[in-house]
Structure formats: C-alpha cells, structure tokens
Amino acid sequence: MFEKYILLCLASLRMHTFHVIYEVANFLVLHHAAMKYYPARQRLTLPLQPGKSGKPVVLNAKASLSEYCEKGSGSLTVVFKDLGPQVYYSTLFFWEYLGPLIIYPMFYYLPVYKYFGYEGERVIHPVQTYAMYYWCFHYFKRIMETFFVHRFSHATSPLSNVFRNCAYYWTFGAYIAYYCNHPLYTPVSELQMKIGFGFGILCQIANFYCHILLRNLRSPSGSGGYQIPRGFLFNIVTCANYTTEIYQWLGFNIATQTVAGYVFLVVAASIMTNWALGKHRRLKKLFDGKDGRPKYPRRWVILPPFL
Ligand SMILES: NC(=O)c1ccc[n+]([C@@H]2O[C@H](COP(=O)([O-])OP(=O)(O)OC[C@H]3O[C@@H](n4cnc5c(N)ncnc54)[C@H](OP(=O)(O)O)[C@@H]3O)[C@@H](O)[C@H]2O)c1
C-alpha cells in the first residue's frame, strides 16, 4: 500500500538518470505500482531537520536535481505527500460558477415559489429582471475569463475543493435568488436602482480590465512567476481586481437591497481581504529591493483608504 507520507532515499538511485525534479515525480508514478499518483498529485519536499519546525521546502518540478542535493554526498532525500485527486483550475472554476448561473434564473423563470406556499400571481418588478441579467452577466463573464483570460501558475487543485467551492457559490446563489425574486419583494426607488446597477457595471468593466492587466504579466504557458502589477487601479492598490469585485457586488446590493445580498458581500469581502493580505505580503517579500530586485511600491492592499 502507498502510504500518505513516504520517505524516499534516492541515494541508492543513480543520480545521473534524473536531471530535474519532474523526472523524479514521473519515476514515482512508474515504479511504485501507483499510476494514480500522477505528478500533479505529488508534493515533494525536503525533510525538516530534526528539532526544527515550520514549513518544509517544496521542490520545484522544473528545478535541477543538483540544486537540492546534499553537498558532497550526491544524494537527495525527498518527502513524498499524496495531495489527493486533482482537477484543472479551469474545471474547478467552471463548476463553481455554473451553479449560480443556472440557479438564479430558475428562481426568476420557474414557478418555484408555489412550492414555498405562495399561490398568487407573481408580479415581476423591472429591478428583478435587471438583477437577473446583471447576475447572469457576472457569472458568464467569470467563466469566459477562466477559459480565455486567466493564466494560472498552478495547473491543478484538489478535487475536494470542487465540492467546497460549489457548496459556497451554489448555496449563496440560491439564497440571494430566493429573496431577490420573491413575490413579496419590495423594489427600491428607480434612482437608487439606476445608481446601483450603473456603478456595478462600471466596476465589472474595471474588474475585467484588471484581469487583462494580470494576464499580461505572464506568458501564455503561465510561466513568469509573480510580477509587480502596474497600470490603472494597480498603481494604487495591490489587489485591484478584488477591490472592483467587492464594489460591483456593492452596486448590485444598492440596486436590489436584500439582507442575503449584503451577507454575501461581507463574506466575499472578508475572504478576498484575507487573500489580498497574503498576496501583498508575498509581493513585498519577492520585491524587497535587495540584490538588484526592484522594491515593491507603496500601495493599499485592497480597500483604500482603510486597508
Ligand atoms: N465573489 C467572490 O467570493 C470571489 C472570490 C474570489 C475571486 N473572485 C473573482 O474571481 C477573480 C479571480 O480570482 P483569483 O483569486 O483567481 O484572482 P487572483 O489570484 O488575484 O488572480 C487572477 C489571475 O492572475 C494571476 N496573478 C495574480 N497576481 C499576479 C501577479 N502579481 N503576477 C502574475 N500573475 C498574477 C493569478 O495567478 P495564480 O494562478 O498564480 O494565482 C491568476 O491566474 C477575482 O479577481 C474576482 O473578480 C470572486
């Protein structure tokens, strides 16, 4: 049986048969009766020194084996971890966005409220129609961006993330759709609706432009690592794509005004803030101004003028 954590001593193997870490990963697939442990499923790290804590060094698949070899010994010990079944990032994003794209119009078009005990004729307000188009445009845009705009650095993600992320997006989609399309829904004033949707659409366009700027930081193969994002709102804020994402949901909520929509806004904003703090920290560390590396410019993290 292949255990979850396995210590492999490659000292006994002829080092010259391997040149890069990726070849070691392939070797593990072929020689351990474990075809299911394809390279994307493997995490190879250097062993932690006895008595030391912290995160182990993850081996770069494209790096040369000699970079990690123990000095003078010509041998290398690596720790294998099975990351579990993997899916492409595009597959993960597709399934998580498809749910809200289908669920929301179901509440708009189908007589679902009959099953919740509302027998009367349902009057659909213009704001409910615009909200449905706005919502569908947003998730359709995200799916298109997934396939045609983003250049991901990691090819795959654990399969379990599909279930976790779908639960998040599909549940919130149903929760918001239920209240926005409800027969007892009370619309806001026409002016408020126009301000909300107008502002939201502008933010969606800005969000799309931010994604184009991020895309241009990498080559089509996704290589190029992390660069300093520049231009447009990135000159002010590190995660301008999250800033515009949060504001476009604010626009939707100004126009539709439901508790469910604001709950989603708060949850999504806190998740993105957490990620933005990590991305800001990573860029500051990568671009520290030492040894010829550029210094990361002074910027807000996600929501100027607060953070
Ligand atoms: N409503 C919500 O709950 C919610 C939550 C999250 C996201 N979103 C939306 O989905 C969009 C995508 O989310 P995400 O978390 O994937 O965004 P992200 O990590 O900021 O980046 C989008 C793409 O740009 C790349 N990238 C980011 N910073 C880079 C840099 N400094 N240098 C080079 N490439 C860089 C990323 O590469 P990597 O593959 O290396 O990360 C990824 O491929 C967001 O912008 C937002 O509009 C919504």
The ligand as a Gaussian input file, in Angstrom:
#p B3LYP/6-31G(d) Opt

LIG

0 1
 N      -17.064000      36.853000      -5.031000
 C      -16.134000      36.086000      -4.510000
 O      -16.341000      35.473000      -3.481000
 C      -14.802000      35.989000      -5.215000
 C      -13.742000      35.381000      -4.546000
 C      -12.529000      35.266000      -5.228000
 C      -12.406000      35.739000      -6.525000
 N      -13.431000      36.324000      -7.148000
 C      -13.298000      36.859000      -8.554000
 O      -12.557000      35.941000      -9.339000
 C      -11.400000      36.608000      -9.862000
 C      -10.218000      35.633000      -9.920000
 O       -9.899000      35.245000      -8.585000
 P       -8.460000      34.740000      -8.156000
 O       -8.486000      34.572000      -6.668000
 O       -8.024000      33.625000      -9.040000
 O       -7.587000      36.060000      -8.521000
 P       -6.039000      36.315000      -8.463000
 O       -5.361000      35.207000      -7.729000
 O       -5.763000      37.694000      -7.960000
 O       -5.529000      36.314000      -9.965000
 C       -6.132000      36.068000     -11.149000
 C       -5.017000      35.548000     -12.092000
 O       -3.925000      36.482000     -12.150000
 C       -2.724000      35.857000     -11.705000
 N       -1.943000      36.799000     -10.881000
 C       -2.339000      37.414000      -9.739000
 N       -1.376000      38.223000      -9.260000
 C       -0.326000      38.103000     -10.123000
 C        0.979000      38.688000     -10.169000
 N        1.397000      39.561000      -9.228000
 N        1.820000      38.341000     -11.184000
 C        1.399000      37.460000     -12.148000
 N        0.161000      36.882000     -12.170000
 C       -0.692000      37.200000     -11.167000
 C       -3.153000      34.662000     -10.862000
 O       -2.123000      33.709000     -10.869000
 P       -2.067000      32.406000      -9.900000
 O       -2.664000      31.302000     -10.707000
 O       -0.624000      32.212000      -9.626000
 O       -2.858000      32.725000      -8.662000
 C       -4.411000      34.225000     -11.593000
 O       -4.122000      33.434000     -12.716000
 C      -11.143000      37.780000      -8.898000
 O      -10.391000      38.821000      -9.483000
 C      -12.527000      38.190000      -8.581000
 O      -13.048000      39.009000      -9.619000
 C      -14.625000      36.454000      -6.507000

